[in-house]
Amino acid sequence: MKHDRVAWGAKAIGEVIGRTARQTHWLLEQGSIKAARKTSPEKKKSRWFASVAGLRRQFCPEDNAEGDGAEV
């Protein structure tokens, strides 16, 4: 089983997709980032997280064409 890297929080997710933490948080709250989830959606103090591979599939389609699995 392959283990994928995980980006924790809007800042880390934003670094992967090339957005600021504020822009990323807005995208997360809108549901625009398909790979992202909250640790406990019903709780106020939950954290966003997303697989780096999922983020790259959505925001970096040119990387997917190569299929080399290179790290960001």
mmCIF file of the N, C-alpha and C atoms, coordinates in Angstrom:
data_MODEL
# 
_entry.id   MODEL 
# 
loop_
_atom_site.group_PDB 
_atom_site.id 
_atom_site.type_symbol 
_atom_site.label_atom_id 
_atom_site.label_alt_id 
_atom_site.label_comp_id 
_atom_site.label_asym_id 
_atom_site.label_entity_id 
_atom_site.label_seq_id 
_atom_site.pdbx_PDB_ins_code 
_atom_site.Cartn_x 
_atom_site.Cartn_y 
_atom_site.Cartn_z 
_atom_site.occupancy 
_atom_site.B_iso_or_equiv 
_atom_site.pdbx_formal_charge 
_atom_site.auth_seq_id 
_atom_site.auth_comp_id 
_atom_site.auth_asym_id 
_atom_site.auth_atom_id 
_atom_site.pdbx_PDB_model_num 
ATOM 1   N N  . MET A 1 1  ? 0.843   -1.190 0.000   1.00 0.00 ? 1  MET A N  1 
ATOM 2   C CA . MET A 1 1  ? 0.000   0.000  0.000   1.00 0.00 ? 1  MET A CA 1 
ATOM 3   C C  . MET A 1 1  ? 0.880   1.242  0.000   1.00 0.00 ? 1  MET A C  1 
ATOM 4   N N  . LYS A 1 2  ? 0.588   2.167  -0.887  1.00 0.00 ? 2  LYS A N  1 
ATOM 5   C CA . LYS A 1 2  ? 1.357   3.404  -0.995  1.00 0.00 ? 2  LYS A CA 1 
ATOM 6   C C  . LYS A 1 2  ? 0.824   4.431  0.001   1.00 0.00 ? 2  LYS A C  1 
ATOM 7   N N  . HIS A 1 3  ? 1.726   5.045  0.739   1.00 0.00 ? 3  HIS A N  1 
ATOM 8   C CA . HIS A 1 3  ? 1.332   6.093  1.673   1.00 0.00 ? 3  HIS A CA 1 
ATOM 9   C C  . HIS A 1 3  ? 1.553   7.442  1.020   1.00 0.00 ? 3  HIS A C  1 
ATOM 10  N N  . ASP A 1 4  ? 0.532   8.258  1.055   1.00 0.00 ? 4  ASP A N  1 
ATOM 11  C CA . ASP A 1 4  ? 0.573   9.571  0.429   1.00 0.00 ? 4  ASP A CA 1 
ATOM 12  C C  . ASP A 1 4  ? 0.883   10.631 1.476   1.00 0.00 ? 4  ASP A C  1 
ATOM 13  N N  . ARG A 1 5  ? 1.584   11.666 1.046   1.00 0.00 ? 5  ARG A N  1 
ATOM 14  C CA . ARG A 1 5  ? 1.825   12.796 1.947   1.00 0.00 ? 5  ARG A CA 1 
ATOM 15  C C  . ARG A 1 5  ? 0.525   13.553 2.151   1.00 0.00 ? 5  ARG A C  1 
ATOM 16  N N  . VAL A 1 6  ? 0.390   14.152 3.317   1.00 0.00 ? 6  VAL A N  1 
ATOM 17  C CA . VAL A 1 6  ? -0.814  14.911 3.657   1.00 0.00 ? 6  VAL A CA 1 
ATOM 18  C C  . VAL A 1 6  ? -0.417  16.327 4.031   1.00 0.00 ? 6  VAL A C  1 
ATOM 19  N N  . ALA A 1 7  ? -1.137  17.298 3.488   1.00 0.00 ? 7  ALA A N  1 
ATOM 20  C CA . ALA A 1 7  ? -0.956  18.708 3.840   1.00 0.00 ? 7  ALA A CA 1 
ATOM 21  C C  . ALA A 1 7  ? -1.997  19.038 4.898   1.00 0.00 ? 7  ALA A C  1 
ATOM 22  N N  . TRP A 1 8  ? -1.549  19.578 6.042   1.00 0.00 ? 8  TRP A N  1 
ATOM 23  C CA . TRP A 1 8  ? -2.433  19.901 7.155   1.00 0.00 ? 8  TRP A CA 1 
ATOM 24  C C  . TRP A 1 8  ? -2.614  21.407 7.267   1.00 0.00 ? 8  TRP A C  1 
ATOM 25  N N  . GLY A 1 9  ? -3.853  21.872 7.193   1.00 0.00 ? 9  GLY A N  1 
ATOM 26  C CA . GLY A 1 9  ? -4.170  23.281 7.353   1.00 0.00 ? 9  GLY A CA 1 
ATOM 27  C C  . GLY A 1 9  ? -4.185  24.040 6.038   1.00 0.00 ? 9  GLY A C  1 
ATOM 28  N N  . ALA A 1 10 ? -4.867  25.185 6.049   1.00 0.00 ? 10 ALA A N  1 
ATOM 29  C CA . ALA A 1 10 ? -5.019  25.993 4.838   1.00 0.00 ? 10 ALA A CA 1 
ATOM 30  C C  . ALA A 1 10 ? -3.683  26.501 4.317   1.00 0.00 ? 10 ALA A C  1 
ATOM 31  N N  . LYS A 1 11 ? -2.764  26.837 5.214   1.00 0.00 ? 11 LYS A N  1 
ATOM 32  C CA . LYS A 1 11 ? -1.466  27.348 4.782   1.00 0.00 ? 11 LYS A CA 1 
ATOM 33  C C  . LYS A 1 11 ? -0.700  26.290 3.990   1.00 0.00 ? 11 LYS A C  1 
ATOM 34  N N  . ALA A 1 12 ? -0.618  25.073 4.509   1.00 0.00 ? 12 ALA A N  1 
ATOM 35  C CA . ALA A 1 12 ? 0.116   23.999 3.833   1.00 0.00 ? 12 ALA A CA 1 
ATOM 36  C C  . ALA A 1 12 ? -0.566  23.595 2.526   1.00 0.00 ? 12 ALA A C  1 
ATOM 37  N N  . ILE A 1 13 ? -1.887  23.541 2.542   1.00 0.00 ? 13 ILE A N  1 
ATOM 38  C CA . ILE A 1 13 ? -2.621  23.222 1.314   1.00 0.00 ? 13 ILE A CA 1 
ATOM 39  C C  . ILE A 1 13 ? -2.375  24.309 0.274   1.00 0.00 ? 13 ILE A C  1 
ATOM 40  N N  . GLY A 1 14 ? -2.409  25.565 0.708   1.00 0.00 ? 14 GLY A N  1 
ATOM 41  C CA . GLY A 1 14 ? -2.150  26.689 -0.201  1.00 0.00 ? 14 GLY A CA 1 
ATOM 42  C C  . GLY A 1 14 ? -0.766  26.648 -0.810  1.00 0.00 ? 14 GLY A C  1 
ATOM 43  N N  . GLU A 1 15 ? 0.219   26.216 -0.044  1.00 0.00 ? 15 GLU A N  1 
ATOM 44  C CA . GLU A 1 15 ? 1.579   26.114 -0.576  1.00 0.00 ? 15 GLU A CA 1 
ATOM 45  C C  . GLU A 1 15 ? 1.645   25.094 -1.713  1.00 0.00 ? 15 GLU A C  1 
ATOM 46  N N  . VAL A 1 16 ? 0.887   24.026 -1.599  1.00 0.00 ? 16 VAL A N  1 
ATOM 47  C CA . VAL A 1 16 ? 0.874   23.000 -2.644  1.00 0.00 ? 16 VAL A CA 1 
ATOM 48  C C  . VAL A 1 16 ? 0.203   23.515 -3.908  1.00 0.00 ? 16 VAL A C  1 
ATOM 49  N N  . ILE A 1 17 ? -0.890  24.284 -3.749  1.00 0.00 ? 17 ILE A N  1 
ATOM 50  C CA . ILE A 1 17 ? -1.664  24.723 -4.915  1.00 0.00 ? 17 ILE A CA 1 
ATOM 51  C C  . ILE A 1 17 ? -1.323  26.132 -5.385  1.00 0.00 ? 17 ILE A C  1 
ATOM 52  N N  . GLY A 1 18 ? -0.368  26.779 -4.713  1.00 0.00 ? 18 GLY A N  1 
ATOM 53  C CA . GLY A 1 18 ? 0.063   28.097 -5.156  1.00 0.00 ? 18 GLY A CA 1 
ATOM 54  C C  . GLY A 1 18 ? -0.892  29.222 -4.801  1.00 0.00 ? 18 GLY A C  1 
ATOM 55  N N  . ARG A 1 19 ? -1.540  29.131 -3.642  1.00 0.00 ? 19 ARG A N  1 
ATOM 56  C CA . ARG A 1 19 ? -2.450  30.169 -3.176  1.00 0.00 ? 19 ARG A CA 1 
ATOM 57  C C  . ARG A 1 19 ? -2.044  30.603 -1.777  1.00 0.00 ? 19 ARG A C  1 
ATOM 58  N N  . THR A 1 20 ? -2.520  31.771 -1.345  1.00 0.00 ? 20 THR A N  1 
ATOM 59  C CA . THR A 1 20 ? -2.267  32.215 0.029   1.00 0.00 ? 20 THR A CA 1 
ATOM 60  C C  . THR A 1 20 ? -3.164  31.416 0.973   1.00 0.00 ? 20 THR A C  1 
ATOM 61  N N  . ALA A 1 21 ? -2.854  31.478 2.259   1.00 0.00 ? 21 ALA A N  1 
ATOM 62  C CA . ALA A 1 21 ? -3.677  30.784 3.253   1.00 0.00 ? 21 ALA A CA 1 
ATOM 63  C C  . ALA A 1 21 ? -5.105  31.318 3.226   1.00 0.00 ? 21 ALA A C  1 
ATOM 64  N N  . ARG A 1 22 ? -5.250  32.622 3.071   1.00 0.00 ? 22 ARG A N  1 
ATOM 65  C CA . ARG A 1 22 ? -6.587  33.229 3.049   1.00 0.00 ? 22 ARG A CA 1 
ATOM 66  C C  . ARG A 1 22 ? -7.392  32.770 1.828   1.00 0.00 ? 22 ARG A C  1 
ATOM 67  N N  . GLN A 1 23 ? -6.762  32.779 0.648   1.00 0.00 ? 23 GLN A N  1 
ATOM 68  C CA . GLN A 1 23 ? -7.426  32.313 -0.566  1.00 0.00 ? 23 GLN A CA 1 
ATOM 69  C C  . GLN A 1 23 ? -7.814  30.844 -0.431  1.00 0.00 ? 23 GLN A C  1 
ATOM 70  N N  . THR A 1 24 ? -6.900  30.070 0.118   1.00 0.00 ? 24 THR A N  1 
ATOM 71  C CA . THR A 1 24 ? -7.132  28.633 0.273   1.00 0.00 ? 24 THR A CA 1 
ATOM 72  C C  . THR A 1 24 ? -8.272  28.372 1.245   1.00 0.00 ? 24 THR A C  1 
ATOM 73  N N  . HIS A 1 25 ? -8.301  29.095 2.355   1.00 0.00 ? 25 HIS A N  1 
ATOM 74  C CA . HIS A 1 25 ? -9.384  28.907 3.322   1.00 0.00 ? 25 HIS A CA 1 
ATOM 75  C C  . HIS A 1 25 ? -10.730 29.192 2.678   1.00 0.00 ? 25 HIS A C  1 
ATOM 76  N N  . TRP A 1 26 ? -10.817 30.223 1.876   1.00 0.00 ? 26 TRP A N  1 
ATOM 77  C CA . TRP A 1 26 ? -12.060 30.543 1.184   1.00 0.00 ? 26 TRP A CA 1 
ATOM 78  C C  . TRP A 1 26 ? -12.456 29.400 0.248   1.00 0.00 ? 26 TRP A C  1 
ATOM 79  N N  . LEU A 1 27 ? -11.481 28.886 -0.527  1.00 0.00 ? 27 LEU A N  1 
ATOM 80  C CA . LEU A 1 27 ? -11.755 27.763 -1.425  1.00 0.00 ? 27 LEU A CA 1 
ATOM 81  C C  . LEU A 1 27 ? -12.216 26.528 -0.653  1.00 0.00 ? 27 LEU A C  1 
ATOM 82  N N  . LEU A 1 28 ? -11.578 26.279 0.492   1.00 0.00 ? 28 LEU A N  1 
ATOM 83  C CA . LEU A 1 28 ? -11.962 25.140 1.322   1.00 0.00 ? 28 LEU A CA 1 
ATOM 84  C C  . LEU A 1 28 ? -13.400 25.281 1.814   1.00 0.00 ? 28 LEU A C  1 
ATOM 85  N N  . GLU A 1 29 ? -13.745 26.445 2.323   1.00 0.00 ? 29 GLU A N  1 
ATOM 86  C CA . GLU A 1 29 ? -15.090 26.671 2.847   1.00 0.00 ? 29 GLU A CA 1 
ATOM 87  C C  . GLU A 1 29 ? -16.156 26.597 1.753   1.00 0.00 ? 29 GLU A C  1 
ATOM 88  N N  . GLN A 1 30 ? -15.788 26.931 0.520   1.00 0.00 ? 30 GLN A N  1 
ATOM 89  C CA . GLN A 1 30 ? -16.712 26.848 -0.607  1.00 0.00 ? 30 GLN A CA 1 
ATOM 90  C C  . GLN A 1 30 ? -16.860 25.421 -1.135  1.00 0.00 ? 30 GLN A C  1 
ATOM 91  N N  . GLY A 1 31 ? -15.970 24.522 -0.712  1.00 0.00 ? 31 GLY A N  1 
ATOM 92  C CA . GLY A 1 31 ? -16.003 23.140 -1.202  1.00 0.00 ? 31 GLY A CA 1 
ATOM 93  C C  . GLY A 1 31 ? -15.347 22.975 -2.554  1.00 0.00 ? 31 GLY A C  1 
ATOM 94  N N  . SER A 1 32 ? -14.507 23.934 -2.936  1.00 0.00 ? 32 SER A N  1 
ATOM 95  C CA . SER A 1 32 ? -13.870 23.912 -4.249  1.00 0.00 ? 32 SER A CA 1 
ATOM 96  C C  . SER A 1 32 ? -12.654 23.003 -4.334  1.00 0.00 ? 32 SER A C  1 
ATOM 97  N N  . ILE A 1 33 ? -12.123 22.593 -3.205  1.00 0.00 ? 33 ILE A N  1 
ATOM 98  C CA . ILE A 1 33 ? -10.948 21.723 -3.212  1.00 0.00 ? 33 ILE A CA 1 
ATOM 99  C C  . ILE A 1 33 ? -11.430 20.309 -2.889  1.00 0.00 ? 33 ILE A C  1 
ATOM 100 N N  . LYS A 1 34 ? -11.542 19.500 -3.916  1.00 0.00 ? 34 LYS A N  1 
ATOM 101 C CA . LYS A 1 34 ? -12.153 18.176 -3.797  1.00 0.00 ? 34 LYS A CA 1 
ATOM 102 C C  . LYS A 1 34 ? -11.363 17.218 -2.912  1.00 0.00 ? 34 LYS A C  1 
ATOM 103 N N  . ALA A 1 35 ? -10.058 17.352 -2.851  1.00 0.00 ? 35 ALA A N  1 
ATOM 104 C CA . ALA A 1 35 ? -9.219  16.433 -2.077  1.00 0.00 ? 35 ALA A CA 1 
ATOM 105 C C  . ALA A 1 35 ? -9.219  16.747 -0.586  1.00 0.00 ? 35 ALA A C  1 
ATOM 106 N N  . ALA A 1 36 ? -9.771  17.884 -0.197  1.00 0.00 ? 36 ALA A N  1 
ATOM 107 C CA . ALA A 1 36 ? -9.695  18.345 1.196   1.00 0.00 ? 36 ALA A CA 1 
ATOM 108 C C  . ALA A 1 36 ? -10.881 17.869 2.023   1.00 0.00 ? 36 ALA A C  1 
ATOM 109 N N  . ARG A 1 37 ? -10.593 17.606 3.282   1.00 0.00 ? 37 ARG A N  1 
ATOM 110 C CA . ARG A 1 37 ? -11.595 17.201 4.258   1.00 0.00 ? 37 ARG A CA 1 
ATOM 111 C C  . ARG A 1 37 ? -11.298 17.880 5.588   1.00 0.00 ? 37 ARG A C  1 
ATOM 112 N N  . LYS A 1 38 ? -12.286 17.898 6.474   1.00 0.00 ? 38 LYS A N  1 
ATOM 113 C CA . LYS A 1 38 ? -12.080 18.390 7.841   1.00 0.00 ? 38 LYS A CA 1 
ATOM 114 C C  . LYS A 1 38 ? -11.952 17.194 8.771   1.00 0.00 ? 38 LYS A C  1 
ATOM 115 N N  . THR A 1 39 ? -11.145 17.347 9.830   1.00 0.00 ? 39 THR A N  1 
ATOM 116 C CA . THR A 1 39 ? -10.965 16.252 10.769  1.00 0.00 ? 39 THR A CA 1 
ATOM 117 C C  . THR A 1 39 ? -12.265 15.909 11.467  1.00 0.00 ? 39 THR A C  1 
ATOM 118 N N  . SER A 1 40 ? -13.040 16.886 11.873  1.00 0.00 ? 40 SER A N  1 
ATOM 119 C CA . SER A 1 40 ? -14.346 16.693 12.508  1.00 0.00 ? 40 SER A CA 1 
ATOM 120 C C  . SER A 1 40 ? -15.251 17.824 12.063  1.00 0.00 ? 40 SER A C  1 
ATOM 121 N N  . PRO A 1 41 ? -15.958 17.653 10.964  1.00 0.00 ? 41 PRO A N  1 
ATOM 122 C CA . PRO A 1 41 ? -16.765 18.751 10.421  1.00 0.00 ? 41 PRO A CA 1 
ATOM 123 C C  . PRO A 1 41 ? -17.778 19.332 11.397  1.00 0.00 ? 41 PRO A C  1 
ATOM 124 N N  . GLU A 1 42 ? -18.271 18.521 12.325  1.00 0.00 ? 42 GLU A N  1 
ATOM 125 C CA . GLU A 1 42 ? -19.283 19.025 13.249  1.00 0.00 ? 42 GLU A CA 1 
ATOM 126 C C  . GLU A 1 42 ? -18.705 19.831 14.406  1.00 0.00 ? 42 GLU A C  1 
ATOM 127 N N  . LYS A 1 43 ? -17.391 19.761 14.609  1.00 0.00 ? 43 LYS A N  1 
ATOM 128 C CA . LYS A 1 43 ? -16.762 20.500 15.704  1.00 0.00 ? 43 LYS A CA 1 
ATOM 129 C C  . LYS A 1 43 ? -16.166 21.814 15.198  1.00 0.00 ? 43 LYS A C  1 
ATOM 130 N N  . LYS A 1 44 ? -16.172 22.822 16.052  1.00 0.00 ? 44 LYS A N  1 
ATOM 131 C CA . LYS A 1 44 ? -15.657 24.131 15.667  1.00 0.00 ? 44 LYS A CA 1 
ATOM 132 C C  . LYS A 1 44 ? -14.145 24.128 15.463  1.00 0.00 ? 44 LYS A C  1 
ATOM 133 N N  . LYS A 1 45 ? -13.408 23.371 16.253  1.00 0.00 ? 45 LYS A N  1 
ATOM 134 C CA . LYS A 1 45 ? -11.940 23.371 16.180  1.00 0.00 ? 45 LYS A CA 1 
ATOM 135 C C  . LYS A 1 45 ? -11.399 22.230 15.320  1.00 0.00 ? 45 LYS A C  1 
ATOM 136 N N  . SER A 1 46 ? -11.997 21.980 14.178  1.00 0.00 ? 46 SER A N  1 
ATOM 137 C CA . SER A 1 46 ? -11.486 20.937 13.299  1.00 0.00 ? 46 SER A CA 1 
ATOM 138 C C  . SER A 1 46 ? -10.418 21.518 12.371  1.00 0.00 ? 46 SER A C  1 
ATOM 139 N N  . ARG A 1 47 ? -9.598  20.636 11.797  1.00 0.00 ? 47 ARG A N  1 
ATOM 140 C CA . ARG A 1 47 ? -8.527  21.066 10.894  1.00 0.00 ? 47 ARG A CA 1 
ATOM 141 C C  . ARG A 1 47 ? -8.776  20.535 9.492   1.00 0.00 ? 47 ARG A C  1 
ATOM 142 N N  . TRP A 1 48 ? -8.393  21.336 8.509   1.00 0.00 ? 48 TRP A N  1 
ATOM 143 C CA . TRP A 1 48 ? -8.440  20.899 7.124   1.00 0.00 ? 48 TRP A CA 1 
ATOM 144 C C  . TRP A 1 48 ? -7.213  20.057 6.828   1.00 0.00 ? 48 TRP A C  1 
ATOM 145 N N  . PHE A 1 49 ? -7.389  19.043 5.984   1.00 0.00 ? 49 PHE A N  1 
ATOM 146 C CA . PHE A 1 49 ? -6.264  18.259 5.507   1.00 0.00 ? 49 PHE A CA 1 
ATOM 147 C C  . PHE A 1 49 ? -6.577  17.769 4.096   1.00 0.00 ? 49 PHE A C  1 
ATOM 148 N N  . ALA A 1 50 ? -5.527  17.476 3.344   1.00 0.00 ? 50 ALA A N  1 
ATOM 149 C CA . ALA A 1 50 ? -5.707  16.985 1.977   1.00 0.00 ? 50 ALA A CA 1 
ATOM 150 C C  . ALA A 1 50 ? -4.473  16.215 1.549   1.00 0.00 ? 50 ALA A C  1 
ATOM 151 N N  . SER A 1 51 ? -4.671  15.208 0.725   1.00 0.00 ? 51 SER A N  1 
ATOM 152 C CA . SER A 1 51 ? -3.526  14.483 0.189   1.00 0.00 ? 51 SER A CA 1 
ATOM 153 C C  . SER A 1 51 ? -2.851  15.365 -0.869  1.00 0.00 ? 51 SER A C  1 
ATOM 154 N N  . VAL A 1 52 ? -1.541  15.366 -0.845  1.00 0.00 ? 52 VAL A N  1 
ATOM 155 C CA . VAL A 1 52 ? -0.788  16.167 -1.814  1.00 0.00 ? 52 VAL A CA 1 
ATOM 156 C C  . VAL A 1 52 ? -1.059  15.661 -3.226  1.00 0.00 ? 52 VAL A C  1 
ATOM 157 N N  . ALA A 1 53 ? -1.145  14.360 -3.400  1.00 0.00 ? 53 ALA A N  1 
ATOM 158 C CA . ALA A 1 53 ? -1.425  13.792 -4.730  1.00 0.00 ? 53 ALA A CA 1 
ATOM 159 C C  . ALA A 1 53 ? -2.794  14.249 -5.235  1.00 0.00 ? 53 ALA A C  1 
ATOM 160 N N  . GLY A 1 54 ? -3.796  14.279 -4.368  1.00 0.00 ? 54 GLY A N  1 
ATOM 161 C CA . GLY A 1 54 ? -5.128  14.738 -4.763  1.00 0.00 ? 54 GLY A CA 1 
ATOM 162 C C  . GLY A 1 54 ? -5.130  16.203 -5.150  1.00 0.00 ? 54 GLY A C  1 
ATOM 163 N N  . LEU A 1 55 ? -4.392  17.006 -4.405  1.00 0.00 ? 55 LEU A N  1 
ATOM 164 C CA . LEU A 1 55 ? -4.288  18.429 -4.732  1.00 0.00 ? 55 LEU A CA 1 
ATOM 165 C C  . LEU A 1 55 ? -3.611  18.629 -6.085  1.00 0.00 ? 55 LEU A C  1 
ATOM 166 N N  . ARG A 1 56 ? -2.553  17.871 -6.304  1.00 0.00 ? 56 ARG A N  1 
ATOM 167 C CA . ARG A 1 56 ? -1.839  17.994 -7.579  1.00 0.00 ? 56 ARG A CA 1 
ATOM 168 C C  . ARG A 1 56 ? -2.697  17.541 -8.750  1.00 0.00 ? 56 ARG A C  1 
ATOM 169 N N  . ARG A 1 57 ? -3.510  16.494 -8.549  1.00 0.00 ? 57 ARG A N  1 
ATOM 170 C CA . ARG A 1 57 ? -4.403  16.045 -9.628  1.00 0.00 ? 57 ARG A CA 1 
ATOM 171 C C  . ARG A 1 57 ? -5.381  17.147 -10.009 1.00 0.00 ? 57 ARG A C  1 
ATOM 172 N N  . GLN A 1 58 ? -5.900  17.877 -9.015  1.00 0.00 ? 58 GLN A N  1 
ATOM 173 C CA . GLN A 1 58 ? -6.887  18.917 -9.292  1.00 0.00 ? 58 GLN A CA 1 
ATOM 174 C C  . GLN A 1 58 ? -6.261  20.210 -9.804  1.00 0.00 ? 58 GLN A C  1 
ATOM 175 N N  . PHE A 1 59 ? -5.128  20.629 -9.231  1.00 0.00 ? 59 PHE A N  1 
ATOM 176 C CA . PHE A 1 59 ? -4.584  21.949 -9.533  1.00 0.00 ? 59 PHE A CA 1 
ATOM 177 C C  . PHE A 1 59 ? -3.362  21.955 -10.439 1.00 0.00 ? 59 PHE A C  1 
ATOM 178 N N  . CYS A 1 60 ? -2.759  20.816 -10.678 1.00 0.00 ? 60 CYS A N  1 
ATOM 179 C CA . CYS A 1 60 ? -1.561  20.745 -11.517 1.00 0.00 ? 60 CYS A CA 1 
ATOM 180 C C  . CYS A 1 60 ? -1.725  19.644 -12.563 1.00 0.00 ? 60 CYS A C  1 
ATOM 181 N N  . PRO A 1 61 ? -2.675  19.778 -13.474 1.00 0.00 ? 61 PRO A N  1 
ATOM 182 C CA . PRO A 1 61 ? -2.929  18.701 -14.437 1.00 0.00 ? 61 PRO A CA 1 
ATOM 183 C C  . PRO A 1 61 ? -1.732  18.382 -15.322 1.00 0.00 ? 61 PRO A C  1 
ATOM 184 N N  . GLU A 1 62 ? -0.843  19.359 -15.547 1.00 0.00 ? 62 GLU A N  1 
ATOM 185 C CA . GLU A 1 62 ? 0.337   19.092 -16.375 1.00 0.00 ? 62 GLU A CA 1 
ATOM 186 C C  . GLU A 1 62 ? 1.277   18.093 -15.702 1.00 0.00 ? 62 GLU A C  1 
ATOM 187 N N  . ASP A 1 63 ? 1.283   18.032 -14.371 1.00 0.00 ? 63 ASP A N  1 
ATOM 188 C CA . ASP A 1 63 ? 2.104   17.058 -13.656 1.00 0.00 ? 63 ASP A CA 1 
ATOM 189 C C  . ASP A 1 63 ? 1.568   15.647 -13.838 1.00 0.00 ? 63 ASP A C  1 
ATOM 190 N N  . ASN A 1 64 ? 0.264   15.509 -14.013 1.00 0.00 ? 64 ASN A N  1 
ATOM 191 C CA . ASN A 1 64 ? -0.353  14.192 -14.134 1.00 0.00 ? 64 ASN A CA 1 
ATOM 192 C C  . ASN A 1 64 ? -0.031  13.533 -15.464 1.00 0.00 ? 64 ASN A C  1 
ATOM 193 N N  . ALA A 1 65 ? 0.218   14.326 -16.488 1.00 0.00 ? 65 ALA A N  1 
ATOM 194 C CA . ALA A 1 65 ? 0.518   13.772 -17.799 1.00 0.00 ? 65 ALA A CA 1 
ATOM 195 C C  . ALA A 1 65 ? 1.812   12.972 -17.784 1.00 0.00 ? 65 ALA A C  1 
ATOM 196 N N  . GLU A 1 66 ? 2.772   13.407 -16.947 1.00 0.00 ? 66 GLU A N  1 
ATOM 197 C CA . GLU A 1 66 ? 4.049   12.725 -16.877 1.00 0.00 ? 66 GLU A CA 1 
ATOM 198 C C  . GLU A 1 66 ? 3.952   11.431 -16.087 1.00 0.00 ? 66 GLU A C  1 
ATOM 199 N N  . GLY A 1 67 ? 3.198   11.439 -14.987 1.00 0.00 ? 67 GLY A N  1 
ATOM 200 C CA . GLY A 1 67 ? 3.008   10.248 -14.195 1.00 0.00 ? 67 GLY A CA 1 
ATOM 201 C C  . GLY A 1 67 ? 4.251   9.727  -13.510 1.00 0.00 ? 67 GLY A C  1 
ATOM 202 N N  . ASP A 1 68 ? 5.222   10.614 -13.242 1.00 0.00 ? 68 ASP A N  1 
ATOM 203 C CA . ASP A 1 68 ? 6.467   10.159 -12.637 1.00 0.00 ? 68 ASP A CA 1 
ATOM 204 C C  . ASP A 1 68 ? 6.429   10.139 -11.126 1.00 0.00 ? 68 ASP A C  1 
ATOM 205 N N  . GLY A 1 69 ? 5.369   10.670 -10.488 1.00 0.00 ? 69 GLY A N  1 
ATOM 206 C CA . GLY A 1 69 ? 5.232   10.647 -9.045  1.00 0.00 ? 69 GLY A CA 1 
ATOM 207 C C  . GLY A 1 69 ? 6.209   11.536 -8.318  1.00 0.00 ? 69 GLY A C  1 
ATOM 208 N N  . ALA A 1 70 ? 6.761   12.541 -8.984  1.00 0.00 ? 70 ALA A N  1 
ATOM 209 C CA . ALA A 1 70 ? 7.737   13.451 -8.370  1.00 0.00 ? 70 ALA A CA 1 
ATOM 210 C C  . ALA A 1 70 ? 7.097   14.244 -7.245  1.00 0.00 ? 70 ALA A C  1 
ATOM 211 N N  . GLU A 1 71 ? 7.865   14.538 -6.225  1.00 0.00 ? 71 GLU A N  1 
ATOM 212 C CA . GLU A 1 71 ? 7.398   15.311 -5.073  1.00 0.00 ? 71 GLU A CA 1 
ATOM 213 C C  . GLU A 1 71 ? 7.302   16.776 -5.458  1.00 0.00 ? 71 GLU A C  1 
ATOM 214 N N  . VAL A 1 72 ? 6.459   17.513 -4.747  1.00 0.00 ? 72 VAL A N  1 
ATOM 215 C CA . VAL A 1 72 ? 6.313   18.955 -4.973  1.00 0.00 ? 72 VAL A CA 1 
ATOM 216 C C  . VAL A 1 72 ? 7.450   19.681 -4.314  1.00 0.00 ? 72 VAL A C  1 
# 
